[in-house]
Amino acid sequence: MDIKDIRNEIDQVDKEILELLNKRFKLASDVIEFKKLNNLPIENKQREEEIIKMIGESVDVEINDEVIEIYKEIMKQSKVYQSKK
């Protein structure tokens, strides 16, 4: 495999990640509607800790810290997004 092939594969993975992020943020809209109807806060530290634990247990040890940081940022931006709703 040459560099062009590798980059094409990375581009495909990036497209899949974007599709999943779009889906995740659409679901976050549903979550905020539920929270509003039930007078719940946007932030749920317990849920965030559960997600981080699951990520830590699911990813290769070699990239554990990096992936956890990515997920922390996704959750942070999700809260920003939810606060705008």
C-alpha positions in Angstrom: 0.0 0.0 0.0 1.4 3.4 -0.9 0.8 6.7 0.9 -2.0 7.7 -1.5 -3.9 4.4 -0.7 -3.4 5.0 3.0 -4.7 8.6 2.8 -7.7 7.4 0.8 -8.5 5.0 3.5 -8.1 7.7 6.2 -10.4 9.9 4.2 -13.0 7.1 4.2 -12.7 6.7 7.9 -13.0 10.4 8.4 -16.3 10.4 6.4 -17.6 7.6 8.7 -16.6 9.5 11.8 -18.4 12.6 10.5 -21.5 10.6 9.8 -21.4 9.2 13.4 -20.8 12.6 14.9 -23.8 14.0 13.0 -25.9 11.1 14.4 -24.6 11.7 17.9 -25.5 15.4 17.9 -28.9 14.6 16.5 -29.4 12.2 19.5 -28.1 14.9 21.8 -31.0 17.1 20.6 -33.4 14.3 21.7 -31.6 14.2 25.1 -31.9 17.9 25.7 -35.6 17.8 24.9 -36.0 15.0 27.4 -34.0 16.9 30.0 -36.0 20.1 29.5 -39.3 18.2 29.9 -38.0 16.6 33.0 -36.2 19.6 34.5 -32.8 17.8 34.4 -29.5 19.6 34.1 -27.4 19.4 30.9 -24.4 18.1 32.7 -24.4 14.5 34.0 -21.0 13.8 35.5 -21.9 10.2 36.3 -22.8 9.5 32.7 -19.6 11.1 31.5 -17.6 9.0 33.9 -19.3 5.9 32.6 -18.5 6.8 29.0 -14.8 7.5 29.8 -14.6 4.2 31.7 -16.1 2.3 28.7 -13.7 4.1 26.3 -10.7 3.2 28.5 -11.7 -0.4 28.5 -12.5 -0.6 24.8 -9.5 1.1 23.1 -5.9 -0.1 22.6 -3.7 0.9 25.5 -1.3 2.5 23.1 -3.8 5.2 22.2 -5.9 5.2 25.4 -5.1 8.7 26.6 -5.6 10.3 23.2 -9.0 8.7 22.6 -10.2 9.6 26.0 -9.2 13.3 25.3 -11.1 13.2 22.0 -14.2 11.9 23.8 -13.9 14.5 26.5 -13.9 17.1 23.8 -16.9 15.5 22.1 -18.8 15.5 25.4 -17.8 19.1 26.0 -19.0 20.2 22.6 -22.2 18.2 23.1 -22.9 20.2 26.3 -22.2 23.5 24.4 -24.6 22.3 21.7 -27.3 21.3 24.2 -27.0 24.6 26.0 -27.9 26.4 22.8 -31.2 24.5 22.4 
